Amino acid sequence: MALGGQRSQLLLRSLTSTWQAQTSLGGSINNALSLSIHLGETRLLVSNNDESIKVVAVPSLQRIASISLPTAVNYSKFMIFIIVF
């Protein structure tokens, strides 16, 4: 489970164990969080009012990437496309 806050706070908690972690990513209000498995690893997308999408590794909470955009981001989601020829 992932929870975001008004000052870019981030709290992650396992629903199957006692593990939890928290941090602040810097920036503004976290508008949406999206957990996903990408290439076998858990990733968290954080859509933010500071005009960015941050990609965070779980459980380390290490920021993998930050995408800057010209406006606040209300939602983002990992999409995988498979093209067959």
C-alpha angles and dihedrals in degrees: 000000000000127000128187132197146210093263098044093272116159128198124182124187133178116234091205102046142019094265117127136155137184137193143149117247096198122243129071139305116342102231099184141359126206123189117201143160111243119182089340095309129102114245133183123210113205115198109201143189089232087079095258146107114214122201112210130187116231129246095011094052088218113156108240099180143351122208116202119209134180095249142030113287118228099181142002135175137185112251125190119200123194116196116196119196 
